[in-house]
Amino acid sequence: MPSSARMRSRPAHSAARVTRPLARKELRDAVDTWGLPAVAGSLFLLLYVLGNLDVIETTPALAADGLLLVGMVLFFPMRYARRLGNGGRAAAAALAVVWIGVVYYPIYWRIYPGERIVSVDVTPDSIPLDLKAAGRGTSFDLVIDGHLLPADRGRSRAARYSLTVEATGVPAETFGGEFKESWLRQRQGRRESVDLHRQRSAATVHIQNPENADLRVTALSVDGQAEARLTLTLYRHVLPPLWATLGMCAALLVAAVAYDRATGARETAASLAIATGAALTGAYAFPSVSSPHPSFRELFGAAIVGALLGGPVGGMVAWLLGSRLPIQAYRPRTGGR
């Protein structure tokens, strides 16, 4: 009996020794997969809370959150670069640097539009007025800020504006729109409701200045619950033209499809092509869906637009090109990655 008892106990000890290394390996894999995104996500939420509460300055917090969001989107597909050789890993690292630069550039540009060329308050009595832009470039972004009249909390206000700007060598352009502050009541739960505040008191328009001369404001009107005054701020336009943007995005998508084919990431949920389609759509939608003074809400809105519209586009490109690129497809090795 003692001998048989000892014989029965050996498999139990052996199973325990096997289980411990497996548990440690699973823990290492979990930390390796989720550790860095968890830290980045925690920092993202911290910056969001502190920036919203004005504990820290909102603009750098928003820029840092944008970069963290871009990095988290890229992280999971890039984990599969370990399946490549040394040369392939170097190429993947270069792709990651270019990817972050292309995706983050329009986000950074919207948050930090660059040096102000001129900023001036304009009223109907002050026109015609020259904006000193001679020698500063041929393509500008003009930020138009309105000034809604004060009102009690809960009262909506609206005003319409019209602005005409002339540049030498091209017909005069007239820009118009609406400034509005609104309050909406939304139900939260069965018995409670909250007030949602929405305000848009600024707009950005693109102006061509082919002769590199001064711009002239020749007409201005403001009608409604706002001051008869507009603040005009001129910046140099720094985004590339549409054809260059489309070509750059297409090249990055093709590179992402090639990466997925070489690493096998296409067969997983971490497809770089889908991530690239979503990130590019959200990033280049951000300047258009956000106001000239963007907020965290608009950053989240651009991310949702990217996920809903850009993700499927990236998946379609991967489906069309995945088997046509002259790149050897990844073949998993038995017992390894």
C-alpha positions as CSV (number, residue, x, y, z in Angstrom):
1,M,0.0,0.0,0.0
2,P,2.7,2.7,0.8
3,S,4.5,1.8,-2.4
4,S,1.4,2.1,-4.5
5,A,0.5,5.4,-2.8
6,R,3.8,6.8,-3.7
7,M,3.4,5.7,-7.3
8,R,0.0,7.4,-7.5
9,S,1.4,10.7,-6.1
10,R,4.1,11.1,-8.7
11,P,1.8,12.1,-11.6
12,A,0.2,14.7,-9.4
13,H,3.6,16.3,-8.7
14,S,4.5,16.1,-12.3
15,A,1.3,17.8,-13.4
16,A,1.9,20.6,-10.9
17,R,5.4,21.2,-12.3
18,V,4.0,21.4,-15.8
19,T,1.1,23.7,-14.8
20,R,3.3,26.3,-13.2
21,P,5.4,27.0,-16.3
22,L,2.2,27.1,-18.4
23,A,0.6,29.6,-16.0
24,R,3.8,31.8,-16.1
25,K,3.9,31.7,-19.9
26,E,0.2,32.7,-20.1
27,L,0.9,35.6,-17.7
28,R,3.9,36.7,-19.8
29,D,1.8,36.5,-22.9
30,A,-1.0,38.6,-21.4
31,V,1.4,41.2,-20.1
32,D,3.2,41.3,-23.5
33,T,-0.1,41.7,-25.3
34,W,-2.1,44.1,-23.0
35,G,0.5,45.7,-20.7
36,L,1.6,48.6,-22.9
37,P,-2.0,49.3,-24.3
38,A,-3.2,49.3,-20.7
39,V,-0.6,51.9,-19.6
40,A,-1.3,54.0,-22.7
41,G,-5.1,53.8,-22.2
42,S,-4.7,54.8,-18.5
43,L,-2.6,57.8,-19.5
44,F,-5.1,58.7,-22.2
45,L,-7.9,58.8,-19.7
46,L,-5.9,60.7,-17.2
47,L,-5.0,63.4,-19.8
48,Y,-8.6,63.5,-20.9
49,V,-9.9,64.1,-17.4
50,L,-7.3,66.6,-16.4
51,G,-7.6,68.5,-19.7
52,N,-11.4,68.6,-19.4
53,L,-11.2,69.9,-15.8
54,D,-8.6,72.5,-16.9
55,V,-6.2,71.1,-14.3
56,I,-3.7,71.1,-17.2
57,E,-3.8,73.0,-20.4
58,T,-6.3,71.4,-22.8
59,T,-4.3,71.9,-26.1
60,P,-1.2,69.8,-25.2
61,A,-3.4,67.2,-23.5
62,L,-5.5,66.9,-26.6
63,A,-2.4,66.6,-28.8
64,A,-0.9,63.9,-26.5
65,D,-4.2,62.0,-26.5
66,G,-4.3,62.1,-30.3
67,L,-0.8,60.6,-30.4
68,L,-1.6,58.0,-27.9
69,L,-4.7,57.0,-29.8
70,V,-2.7,56.6,-33.0
71,G,-0.1,54.6,-31.2
72,M,-2.6,52.2,-29.7
73,V,-4.2,51.6,-33.1
74,L,-0.8,50.7,-34.5
75,F,0.5,48.6,-31.6
76,F,-1.5,45.4,-32.2
77,P,-0.7,44.9,-35.9
78,M,3.0,45.7,-35.2
79,R,3.3,42.8,-32.8
80,Y,3.4,40.5,-35.7
81,A,6.6,42.0,-37.0
82,R,8.4,39.5,-34.7
83,R,7.6,36.8,-37.2
84,L,9.9,38.5,-39.7
85,G,13.7,38.3,-40.1
86,N,16.0,41.1,-39.1
87,G,15.7,42.8,-42.4
88,G,11.9,42.5,-42.3
89,R,11.8,43.9,-38.8
90,A,13.8,46.9,-39.8
91,A,11.4,47.5,-42.7
92,A,8.5,47.2,-40.4
93,A,10.0,49.7,-38.0
94,A,10.5,52.2,-40.9
95,L,6.9,51.6,-41.9
96,A,5.7,52.3,-38.4
97,V,7.6,55.6,-38.3
98,V,6.1,56.7,-41.6
99,W,2.7,55.4,-40.6
100,I,2.6,57.5,-37.4
101,G,3.9,60.6,-39.3
102,V,1.3,60.3,-42.0
103,V,-1.6,59.6,-39.7
104,Y,-0.8,62.1,-36.9
105,Y,0.2,65.0,-39.1
106,P,-3.4,66.3,-39.8
107,I,-4.3,65.9,-36.2
108,Y,-1.3,67.9,-35.0
109,W,-1.9,70.5,-37.7
110,R,-5.5,71.1,-36.6
111,I,-4.5,71.5,-32.9
112,Y,-1.4,73.6,-33.7
113,P,-2.2,75.5,-36.9
114,G,1.2,77.3,-36.9
115,E,2.2,81.0,-36.8
116,R,-0.5,83.6,-37.0
117,I,0.1,85.8,-40.0
118,V,-2.5,88.4,-38.9
119,S,-5.3,88.6,-36.4
120,V,-7.8,91.5,-36.5
121,D,-11.3,92.4,-35.4
122,V,-13.5,93.5,-38.4
123,T,-16.8,95.4,-38.3
124,P,-19.0,96.7,-41.1
125,D,-17.7,100.2,-40.4
126,S,-14.0,99.2,-40.8
127,I,-14.2,97.8,-44.3
128,P,-12.6,97.7,-46.8
129,L,-9.7,96.3,-44.8
130,D,-6.4,94.8,-46.0
131,L,-5.0,91.7,-44.4
132,K,-1.2,91.9,-44.6
133,A,-0.4,88.7,-46.4
134,A,2.0,89.8,-49.1
135,G,5.0,87.6,-49.4
136,R,3.6,85.0,-46.9
137,G,2.4,82.4,-49.3
138,T,-0.2,81.6,-51.9
139,S,-2.5,79.3,-49.8
140,F,-4.1,80.3,-46.5
141,D,-6.6,79.2,-43.9
142,L,-8.7,82.0,-42.6
143,V,-10.3,81.4,-39.1
144,I,-13.5,83.3,-38.6
145,D,-14.5,83.8,-35.0
146,G,-18.0,85.1,-34.1
147,H,-19.1,86.7,-30.8
148,L,-22.5,85.5,-29.7
149,L,-24.3,87.8,-27.2
150,P,-24.4,86.7,-23.5
151,A,-27.4,84.7,-22.5
152,D,-28.6,82.8,-19.4
153,R,-27.9,79.1,-19.2
154,G,-30.3,77.0,-21.2
155,R,-31.1,79.7,-23.8
156,S,-30.1,79.0,-27.4
157,R,-28.6,81.7,-29.6
158,A,-27.9,81.9,-33.3
159,A,-26.5,84.3,-35.8
160,R,-25.6,84.3,-39.5
161,Y,-22.6,85.9,-41.1
162,S,-21.3,86.8,-44.6
163,L,-17.8,87.7,-45.5
164,T,-16.3,88.7,-48.8
165,V,-12.5,88.5,-49.4
166,E,-10.6,89.5,-52.5
167,A,-7.2,88.3,-53.6
168,T,-5.3,89.6,-56.6
169,G,-5.7,87.5,-59.7
170,V,-8.8,85.5,-58.7
171,P,-12.5,86.4,-58.3
172,A,-13.7,87.6,-54.9
173,E,-15.0,84.9,-52.7
174,T,-17.9,85.2,-50.3
175,F,-18.1,82.9,-47.2
176,G,-21.2,82.5,-45.1
177,G,-22.4,80.4,-42.3
178,E,-24.1,80.2,-38.9
179,F,-22.8,80.6,-35.4
180,K,-25.0,78.8,-32.8
181,E,-25.2,77.8,-29.2
182,S,-27.9,75.3,-28.3
183,W,-29.0,73.4,-25.3
184,L,-30.7,70.0,-25.6
185,R,-32.3,67.9,-22.9
186,Q,-31.5,64.2,-23.1
187,R,-32.9,61.5,-21.0
188,Q,-30.5,59.5,-18.8
189,G,-32.1,56.5,-17.2
190,R,-35.8,56.2,-16.6
191,R,-36.3,59.3,-14.5
192,E,-33.3,61.6,-15.0
193,S,-32.2,63.9,-17.8
194,V,-29.2,66.0,-18.5
195,D,-28.6,69.2,-20.5
196,L,-26.3,68.9,-23.5
197,H,-24.5,72.1,-24.5
198,R,-23.4,72.5,-28.1
199,Q,-21.7,75.6,-29.5
200,R,-20.1,76.5,-32.8
201,S,-18.8,80.1,-32.9
202,A,-15.9,79.7,-35.4
203,A,-15.2,78.4,-38.9
204,T,-12.2,77.9,-41.1
205,V,-12.2,78.7,-44.9
206,H,-9.5,78.1,-47.5
207,I,-8.3,81.1,-49.5
208,Q,-6.0,81.0,-52.6
209,N,-3.7,84.0,-53.1
210,P,-1.9,83.2,-56.4
211,E,-0.2,86.7,-56.7
212,N,1.2,86.4,-53.1
213,A,-0.3,89.9,-52.4
214,D,-2.4,91.3,-49.5
215,L,-6.0,90.1,-49.1
216,R,-8.8,92.6,-48.9
217,V,-12.1,92.3,-46.9
218,T,-14.7,94.1,-49.0
219,A,-18.0,93.1,-47.3
220,L,-19.1,91.9,-44.0
221,S,-22.5,91.3,-42.3
222,V,-23.7,89.7,-39.1
223,D,-27.4,89.1,-38.4
224,G,-28.9,87.6,-35.3
225,Q,-27.9,87.3,-31.6
226,A,-24.2,88.2,-32.0
227,E,-22.0,91.3,-32.1
228,A,-21.6,92.9,-35.5
229,R,-17.9,92.0,-35.3
230,L,-15.8,89.1,-36.6
231,T,-12.3,88.2,-35.6
232,L,-10.2,87.1,-38.6
233,T,-7.0,85.1,-38.1
234,L,-4.9,84.1,-41.0
235,Y,-2.6,81.0,-41.1
236,R,-0.6,79.5,-43.9
237,H,-2.3,76.3,-45.3
238,V,0.0,73.4,-44.6
239,L,-1.9,70.3,-45.6
240,P,-0.8,68.8,-49.0
241,P,-3.2,69.1,-51.9
242,L,-6.0,66.5,-52.3
243,W,-4.2,64.5,-55.1
244,A,-1.0,64.2,-52.9
245,T,-3.1,63.2,-49.9
246,L,-4.9,60.5,-51.8
247,G,-1.7,59.2,-53.3
248,M,0.1,59.1,-49.9
249,C,-2.9,57.3,-48.3
250,A,-3.1,54.8,-51.1
251,A,0.7,54.0,-50.9
252,L,0.4,53.5,-47.1
253,L,-2.6,51.2,-47.6
254,V,-0.7,49.1,-50.1
255,A,2.3,48.9,-47.7
256,A,-0.1,47.8,-44.9
257,V,-1.5,45.0,-47.1
258,A,2.0,43.8,-48.0
259,Y,2.9,43.8,-44.2
260,D,-0.2,41.8,-43.4
261,R,0.6,39.2,-46.1
262,A,4.2,38.9,-45.0
263,T,3.4,38.5,-41.3
264,G,0.1,36.7,-41.4
265,A,-1.7,39.5,-39.6
266,R,-4.3,39.5,-42.3
267,E,-5.7,36.2,-40.8
268,T,-6.1,37.8,-37.4
269,A,-8.2,40.6,-35.9
270,A,-5.1,42.8,-35.9
271,S,-5.0,43.5,-39.6
272,L,-2.8,46.6,-40.4
273,A,-4.8,47.3,-43.5
274,I,-8.0,47.7,-41.5
275,A,-6.2,49.7,-38.9
276,T,-4.7,51.9,-41.6
277,G,-8.0,52.6,-43.3
278,A,-9.7,53.5,-40.0
279,A,-6.8,55.7,-38.9
280,L,-6.4,57.6,-42.1
281,T,-10.1,58.3,-42.5
282,G,-10.4,59.5,-38.9
283,A,-7.2,61.6,-39.0
284,Y,-8.0,63.4,-42.3
285,A,-11.6,63.8,-41.2
286,F,-10.5,65.5,-38.0
287,P,-9.7,68.9,-39.7
288,S,-13.1,69.0,-41.4
289,V,-15.3,67.7,-38.6
290,S,-13.7,69.7,-35.9
291,S,-14.0,73.4,-35.2
292,P,-10.9,75.7,-35.5
293,H,-10.6,75.2,-31.8
294,P,-11.0,71.4,-31.5
295,S,-12.0,69.6,-28.3
296,F,-11.8,66.0,-27.0
297,R,-15.4,65.4,-28.2
298,E,-14.4,66.2,-31.8
299,L,-11.3,63.9,-31.5
300,F,-13.6,61.0,-30.4
301,G,-16.0,61.9,-33.2
302,A,-13.3,61.6,-35.8
303,A,-12.2,58.3,-34.3
304,I,-15.8,57.0,-34.7
305,V,-16.0,58.2,-38.3
306,G,-12.7,56.4,-39.0
307,A,-13.8,53.1,-37.5
308,L,-17.2,53.1,-39.2
309,L,-16.1,54.3,-42.7
310,G,-12.3,53.7,-42.9
311,G,-12.2,50.2,-41.4
312,P,-14.3,48.6,-44.1
313,V,-12.4,50.5,-46.8
314,G,-9.1,49.0,-45.5
315,G,-10.7,45.6,-45.4
316,M,-11.8,45.9,-49.0
317,V,-8.4,47.0,-50.2
318,A,-6.8,44.0,-48.4
319,W,-9.3,41.7,-50.0
320,L,-8.6,43.1,-53.5
321,L,-4.8,43.2,-53.2
322,G,-3.9,40.6,-50.6
323,S,-3.2,37.7,-53.0
324,R,-2.0,39.9,-55.9
325,L,1.1,41.5,-54.3
326,P,4.4,39.8,-55.2
327,I,5.2,39.0,-51.6
328,Q,5.6,35.6,-50.1
329,A,2.7,34.8,-47.7
330,Y,3.4,33.9,-44.2
331,R,3.4,30.2,-43.3
332,P,3.2,29.4,-39.6
333,R,5.8,26.9,-38.5
334,T,4.8,23.9,-36.4
335,G,5.2,24.6,-32.7
336,G,6.1,28.3,-33.2
337,R,5.0,31.6,-34.5
